[in-house]
Amino acid sequence: MKMRLLIIMIVFLQLGFSQERTCGKDEKMKEIMSNPILKKNMKIDKLNLKLNIINY
């Protein structure tokens, strides 16, 4: 009985901690958009990607 309770508690703790993770994409995009050089480089990279896809 104690072992089952322990396993159930571990499972619920794992589920609770797994919800706190984030990928950080929003924070990185804010950083890029606030820096004019990084923003320009990102736009150039997007344009180059589109051109590569069109010319494929």
Secondary structure, 3 states (H helix, E strand, C coil): CHHHHHHHHHHHHHHHHHCCCCCCHHHHHHHHHHCHHHHHHHHHHHHHHHHHHHCC
